[in-house]
Amino acid sequence: MGLTNRKPIKGVKKGDSITTKKLKEHNLLRDSPLTKTVRSWKVESVKISDVSLTKKKKIIAKQKTVIVLTNGKGEKLKRTRTFWIN
């Protein structure tokens, strides 16, 4: 799971619901015991920040979007995060 094959999900806002299937289709999550048990996630936060990448000795400025996903309540709260390069 590299940086180049991650596809952004357009129009994601705080409070939206995203399925695990959609995250896997966009190469944002891998198969794991957590993703096999949890089917839907709620977006807790969306953060966009600047990042510098190197490409053949050149430094390229891009934007990175990080989303924090949660599922459950109280002690059963599960949290994961994922990102993509804009």
trRosetta pair geometry for C-beta under 8 A, 3 or more apart (Angstrom, degrees):
i j d omega theta_ij theta_ji phi_ij phi_ji
1 5 7.2 -116 -146 69 50 112
1 6 7.4 64 -178 -67 87 96
1 27 6.2 174 -135 177 93 97
1 30 6.1 -106 -39 -67 144 106
2 5 5.8 81 59 16 85 95
2 6 7.7 -135 94 -20 49 90
3 6 6.4 -56 -162 14 36 115
3 53 7.7 178 137 -121 167 140
3 85 5.6 38 -176 -8 106 131
5 27 5.0 -53 125 117 94 172
6 26 6.8 44 -166 151 60 82
6 27 5.1 -129 -102 94 52 103
6 28 6.0 84 -145 -84 100 68
6 83 7.7 26 164 103 164 55
6 84 4.3 -159 132 -117 122 94
6 85 7.0 104 70 18 120 76
7 25 8.0 -52 52 122 130 71
7 26 4.3 -116 66 -150 95 83
7 27 6.4 94 8 32 82 96
7 28 7.8 -92 54 -43 63 95
7 84 7.0 -44 95 -133 14 150
8 26 7.4 -104 68 -166 4 131
8 65 6.7 72 -127 41 110 140
8 84 4.8 -173 -85 101 72 149
8 86 6.5 49 -73 -104 149 63
9 12 5.1 66 100 -47 106 120
9 18 7.0 30 172 -121 170 135
9 22 7.1 70 -109 150 132 114
9 23 8.0 -47 -49 -97 140 60
9 26 5.8 -63 -60 -79 91 172
9 28 7.5 -42 -24 -32 112 153
9 84 7.9 139 5 8 69 146
12 16 5.7 -132 -151 48 64 151
12 18 7.2 -2 -122 -63 113 131
12 43 5.9 160 177 -96 101 159
12 46 5.9 157 112 -97 99 138
12 65 8.0 118 58 161 126 138
12 67 6.1 -41 137 -95 147 145
13 16 5.3 109 58 -30 67 113
13 43 6.8 138 96 83 33 147
13 46 6.7 -88 -135 -2 29 146
14 43 5.6 -136 -125 112 35 103
14 44 7.0 -9 -141 155 88 18
14 45 6.1 5 -104 -108 108 37
14 46 6.0 -128 -57 4 76 97
15 42 6.8 -22 -148 -172 31 101
15 43 6.4 -35 24 66 21 91
16 42 7.3 159 83 -152 37 58
16 43 4.7 24 52 13 82 125
17 40 5.6 6 -176 178 106 117
17 41 7.0 154 -156 79 58 42
17 42 5.7 -33 -98 -97 68 65
17 43 7.7 -130 -72 -4 23 82
18 22 5.6 -114 -172 72 86 128
18 23 6.1 87 143 -52 118 99
18 40 7.1 156 81 -158 35 68
18 41 5.2 -24 65 64 86 95
18 42 7.9 152 20 -99 75 18
18 43 6.5 71 -6 -50 112 95
18 69 6.9 -81 55 -118 118 126
19 22 4.7 98 62 4 85 99
19 23 7.2 -150 98 -2 48 86
19 39 6.3 -26 -147 162 85 71
19 40 5.3 -42 -102 -101 61 74
19 41 7.6 156 -107 17 13 78
20 23 5.6 -56 -150 38 37 113
20 24 6.3 36 153 -18 69 106
20 29 6.6 -76 -155 72 78 154
20 35 5.1 147 -156 -162 132 87
20 38 6.2 131 -60 102 131 76
20 39 5.7 -104 9 -147 114 33
20 40 7.1 -105 -17 -72 79 30
20 41 7.0 103 -66 -18 70 103
21 24 5.9 -58 -149 38 29 109
21 25 6.4 33 152 -23 64 106
21 39 8.0 6 -17 -160 91 75
22 25 5.6 -50 -147 33 33 114
22 26 6.5 18 158 -6 64 108
23 26 6.1 -66 -149 46 29 101
23 28 4.6 -91 -166 70 80 109
23 29 4.3 39 133 6 119 115
23 35 7.8 -128 83 -132 127 122
23 41 7.4 37 -37 20 141 135
23 69 8.0 -27 -86 -59 149 166
23 82 6.9 139 -156 15 117 166
24 27 7.4 34 -173 -81 36 30
24 28 7.5 -100 -70 48 23 69
24 29 5.5 -62 -74 69 66 92
24 30 7.9 102 -116 -114 88 14
24 31 7.6 51 -119 -64 128 68
24 35 7.3 113 -64 177 114 142
26 84 7.8 -59 154 -72 116 143
28 82 4.4 80 175 161 100 151
28 83 8.0 167 -143 46 97 23
28 84 6.7 -62 -100 -55 104 107
29 32 7.7 -100 173 14 97 106
29 35 5.5 147 151 -97 131 142
29 80 7.4 55 -110 134 115 149
29 82 6.2 -82 -64 -78 76 145
30 35 7.2 -179 88 4 44 151
31 35 6.2 -129 -137 72 35 129
31 36 7.1 47 -164 -56 79 97
32 35 5.0 87 49 12 78 99
32 36 7.0 -141 91 -8 39 89
33 36 5.7 -58 -146 35 32 114
33 37 6.6 19 161 -11 66 108
34 37 6.4 -68 -152 39 28 100
34 38 6.0 -8 167 11 69 116
34 78 6.5 168 -153 -171 111 138
34 80 6.9 133 134 -58 147 134
35 38 6.4 -64 -123 55 31 90
38 41 6.8 59 149 -69 123 84
38 71 4.9 128 -147 70 128 168
38 78 6.1 -129 -72 80 146 151
40 71 6.9 140 90 -111 56 119
41 69 3.8 5 174 -175 138 120
41 70 6.8 126 -162 56 83 26
41 71 5.3 -79 -111 -56 62 104
41 80 7.5 -72 -121 49 143 103
42 69 6.9 141 67 -157 37 66
42 70 5.5 -33 64 66 91 80
42 71 6.8 143 12 -83 82 56
43 46 6.4 10 173 -51 125 96
43 67 5.7 -54 -137 -168 101 115
43 68 7.4 102 -164 72 57 54
43 69 6.3 -41 -100 -101 48 68
44 68 4.4 -56 63 100 109 102
44 69 6.7 174 2 -107 93 13
44 70 4.8 69 -51 -8 121 113
44 79 7.4 -13 -6 -132 152 103
45 67 7.1 178 88 -148 51 50
45 68 4.7 26 45 33 89 113
46 65 6.7 -13 -169 -169 90 99
46 66 7.6 158 -155 82 42 51
46 67 5.3 -10 -104 -103 72 83
47 65 7.3 154 81 -155 45 51
47 66 4.8 -15 63 60 97 98
47 67 7.8 176 22 -80 67 38
48 63 5.7 7 -175 179 100 116
48 64 7.2 163 -152 82 53 44
48 65 5.2 -19 -99 -100 79 74
48 66 7.9 -178 -80 20 32 68
48 86 7.5 23 -142 -26 111 139
49 63 7.1 158 82 -155 27 70
49 64 5.6 -22 66 61 78 93
49 66 7.3 3 14 2 106 110
50 61 6.2 -11 -168 -169 108 99
50 62 7.6 151 -154 84 61 34
50 63 6.0 -49 -99 -102 52 64
50 64 7.5 105 -158 15 7 84
51 61 7.7 151 79 -154 38 54
51 62 5.8 -28 67 71 86 81
51 63 7.1 115 19 -136 84 17
51 64 4.5 44 -9 -19 132 120
51 85 7.4 -96 61 -117 131 97
52 59 5.4 -6 -174 -172 112 104
52 60 7.1 146 -159 72 59 41
52 61 5.8 -32 -101 -97 70 63
52 62 7.8 140 -107 23 22 72
53 59 7.4 149 77 -156 37 54
53 60 5.0 -27 67 64 89 95
53 61 8.0 165 22 -90 74 15
53 62 5.8 9 2 12 118 120
53 85 7.5 23 -47 -131 145 148
54 57 7.0 6 -173 -102 105 14
54 58 6.9 149 -156 74 60 41
54 59 5.8 -33 -97 -97 70 60
54 60 7.4 155 -103 15 18 81
55 58 5.3 -29 68 63 76 95
55 60 5.5 14 11 -8 116 127
62 85 5.3 20 138 -169 143 106
62 86 6.4 172 175 61 92 72
63 85 7.3 135 80 -163 47 59
63 86 4.2 -9 74 39 100 125
64 83 5.7 10 179 -178 101 125
64 84 7.4 174 -152 89 63 31
64 85 5.7 -36 -100 -103 72 62
64 86 7.2 -146 -81 1 20 85
65 83 6.2 164 85 -152 50 71
65 84 5.7 -7 56 58 98 77
65 85 8.0 171 17 -99 76 15
65 86 6.0 86 -21 -49 105 101
66 81 6.2 16 -178 176 95 118
66 82 7.6 174 -149 92 59 31
66 83 4.5 -27 -98 -95 67 103
67 81 6.6 178 90 -151 45 73
67 82 6.1 -11 59 62 89 76
67 83 7.3 164 16 -88 65 49
68 79 6.7 -5 -178 -168 96 103
68 80 7.8 170 -156 92 55 34
68 81 4.7 -30 -104 -97 62 102
69 79 7.0 155 85 -155 52 53
69 80 5.2 -15 63 66 101 80
69 81 6.6 166 15 -93 75 41
69 82 7.1 12 -5 9 119 97
70 77 6.2 -20 -164 -167 109 96
70 78 6.8 149 -157 81 56 52
70 79 5.0 -17 -101 -101 80 78
71 77 7.5 150 79 -154 41 51
71 78 4.8 -14 62 59 91 102
71 79 8.0 -176 23 -75 64 40
72 76 4.1 -122 -176 116 133 87
72 77 4.7 -168 91 -100 102 35
72 78 5.3 82 14 6 127 80
73 76 6.4 25 59 61 49 96
73 77 6.3 9 -145 -71 8 86
74 77 6.4 177 67 -29 25 95
